Amino acid sequence: MKLYIASDGWPFYLQEDGTLTDTPNPNQSDLGWNDLIELMEWDDGVRLATDEEFEEHQYNHAMAGLEYLVKV
C-alpha cells in the first residue's frame, strides 16, 4: 500500500480501488479522495511518503487503536 503526504502533512493511503483515505482501513477513514489525480488537483504539494514516514504513520495508527499495516 502506498502512502501519500499532503502539503499540510496529512497522510492518504492509496486503496486497491484507486481511492485515497486518511487511514489504511477505509472503514475507519473520515477524509478521502476519489483518486490521486483529484487529490493532486486540490493540493499540488502531494508527494509519496518515505519509508520512515510510512512507519511513523503506522505507529500512530497503532497507538490510536486503529487498524494498521505491518510493512514487510
Backbone as a ProteinNet text record, in pm:
[ID]
protein_1_A
[PRIMARY]
MKLYIASDGWPFYLQEDGTLTDTPNPNQSDLGWNDLIELMEWDDGVRLATDEEFEEHQYNHAMAGLEYLVKV
[TERTIARY]
84.7	0	89.3	58	135.1	71.7	156.1	113.3	159.1	64.8	96.5	77.3	159.1	153.9	113.1	6.6	-37.3	59.9	52.7	146.2	131.9	15.7	-2.7	38.1	92.6	140.1	37.4	-84.5	-190.4	-164.1	-176.7	-148.8	-271.2	-246.8	-352.3	-300.2	-373	-334.6	-406	-330.2	-387.3	-447.8	-580.1	-652.2	-649.5	-683.7	-682.9	-775.4	-884.3	-979.3	-939.4	-823.4	-773	-810.9	-899.4	-933.6	-820.2	-819.8	-722.1	-797.9	-753.4	-817.4	-711.8	-756	-659.5	-624.4	-676.8	-636	-618.6	-538.9	-523.1	-654.9	-739.9	-870.4	-971.7	-1027.3	-1119.9	-1245.1	-1281	-1397.1	-1372.3	-1246.8	-1212.5	-1175.7	-1187.9	-1146	-1253	-1209.5	-1304	-1271.7	-1170.6	-1135.7	-1079	-1123.4	-1073.8	-1092.9	-1035.4	-1039.8	-1075.3	-1136.3	-1174.7	-1055.8	-949.7	-828.8	-713.2	-594.5	-474.5	-479.4	-535.5	-545.5	-629.1	-742.2	-827.3	-753	-681	-603.5	-496.3	-427.5	-319.9	-373.7	-496.7	-557.6	-591.7	-627.7	-660.5	-534.4	-428.3	-304.1	-185.9	-124.2	-13.1	116.9	113.2	230.8	230.2	134.9	126.6	251.1	300.9	420.3	409.8	484.4	492.2	571	520.8	586.8	716.9	809.1	930.9	898	987.3	967.6	955.3	1034.3	1030.5	894.8	840.8	709.5	601	611.7	515.1	514	630.6	640.5	589.3	617	570.1	417	355.8	209.3	149.1	213.9	165.1	169.5	274.9	288.4	177.1	151.8	46.9	-89.6	-118.4	-246.1	-255.8	-147.8	-148.3	-171.4	-108.3	-123	-265.5	-332.9	-470.1	-572.8	-525.9	-617.5	-684.6	-631	-685.2	-610.4	-677.9	-609.7	-494.1	-387.9	-272.4	-207.5	-119	-47.2	89.2	139.5	277	355.4	447.4	524.7	633.3	638.9	740.5	838.4
-117.1	0	123.5	217.3	340.8	445.8	528	638.5	768.3	859.3	992.3	1092.4	1196.9	1300.2	1431.7	1492.6	1623	1730.7	1847.1	1954.4	1998.1	1971.6	2005.5	1891.2	1781.8	1668.9	1558.6	1577.2	1478.6	1355.8	1234.7	1112.2	1063.4	1007	944.4	814.1	705.8	571.4	538.9	492.4	452.9	313.3	305.5	179.1	101.9	-24.7	-109.1	-56.2	9.5	60.8	197.6	250.9	377.9	498.5	479.3	589.8	610.6	725.8	755.1	789	731.5	754.3	790.5	857.2	902.9	795.8	675.6	560.2	440.6	343.4	224.6	150.9	148.1	83.7	190.2	181.4	285	297.2	192.2	198.3	284.8	313.3	397.8	539.8	567.4	696.2	802.4	927.1	1036.8	1140.4	1113.9	1204.3	1121.8	1149.3	1072.4	1143.9	1083.2	1136	1022.2	1056.7	955.5	892	969.9	917.2	1015.2	972.4	1053.2	1182.8	1177.9	1299.3	1404.9	1363.8	1457.7	1519.7	1438	1488.5	1586.5	1553.2	1639.3	1769	1767.4	1891.1	1983.3	1925.5	2003.5	2053.6	1971.8	2003.8	1965.3	2063.3	2032.3	1999.4	1997.7	1961.6	1818.2	1737.2	1596.2	1522	1433.7	1355.7	1216.7	1124.1	988.5	990.8	922.2	918.9	838.9	874.3	795.2	671.2	574.5	455.3	493.3	589.8	633	695.6	776.5	837.1	730.1	631.3	521.9	452.5	418.7	350	437.8	567.1	659.3	664.3	670.2	674.9	542.6	432.4	303	299.1	348.4	354	439.9	556.1	645.6	578.1	502.6	431.6	325.7	255.4	151.2	213.2	326	392.1	444.4	477.3	527.9	415.4	291.4	177.8	150.7	207.8	185.1	70	7.9	-96.7	-32.9	-105.8	-55.9	-171.5	-138.7	-236.5	-261.1	-378.9	-407.4	-420.9	-328.8	-329.3	-435.2	-523.2	-627.9	-604.8
0	0	0	-88.2	-95.1	-5.8	51.3	135.9	71.4	55.6	4.3	117.5	115.1	217.3	150.5	202.3	152	200	139.7	175.2	320.7	381.5	522.7	615.7	558.5	637.6	657.1	606.7	625.8	538.7	595.7	520	441.3	325.1	244.8	187.6	216.9	171.7	41.4	-56.7	-184.4	-169.8	-186.9	-174.3	-306.6	-301.5	-421	-530.2	-491	-590.7	-646	-603.6	-654.1	-570	-471.4	-381.7	-282.7	-217.7	-112.7	14.1	125.6	254.7	358.5	464.6	565.2	668.7	650.8	731.7	638.1	678.2	593.5	571.3	672.5	661.5	620.1	499.1	454.6	542	613.9	702.1	826	855.5	970	927	800.1	744.5	760.8	783.4	783.9	676.5	596.2	486.8	373.2	251.7	138.7	6.1	-96.2	-232.9	-327.3	-440	-538.7	-608	-629.1	-692.2	-670.4	-709.7	-688.5	-768.7	-887.6	-969.4	-897.5	-840.6	-768.4	-649.7	-575.1	-461.7	-508.9	-617.3	-667.7	-727	-779	-828	-711	-596.8	-477.8	-408.6	-412.2	-341.1	-429.8	-492	-583.4	-509.7	-376.6	-297.9	-248.9	-295.5	-254.1	-301.5	-215	-250.9	-191.4	-247.9	-196.9	-66.1	34.4	165.5	159.1	245.8	261.1	344.4	345.3	428.4	575.9	619.2	759	792.9	702.9	726.6	730.3	642.2	640	776.1	825.9	954.9	1069.1	1063.2	1167.5	1169.2	1053.5	1048.4	1094.3	1065.6	1113.3	1265.8	1323.4	1468.9	1528.9	1467.1	1516.8	1513.7	1407.2	1398.2	1508	1530.7	1634.1	1771.5	1798.4	1927.1	1947	1837.7	1845.7	1848.2	1839.7	1842.2	1709.8	1600.6	1468	1400.7	1304	1227.2	1150.7	1136.6	1063	990.1	900.6	821.4	883.7	866.1	905.4	776.6	754.8	631.4	640.9	541.7	539.3	429
[MASK]
++++++++++++++++++++++++++++++++++++++++++++++++++++++++++++++++++++++++

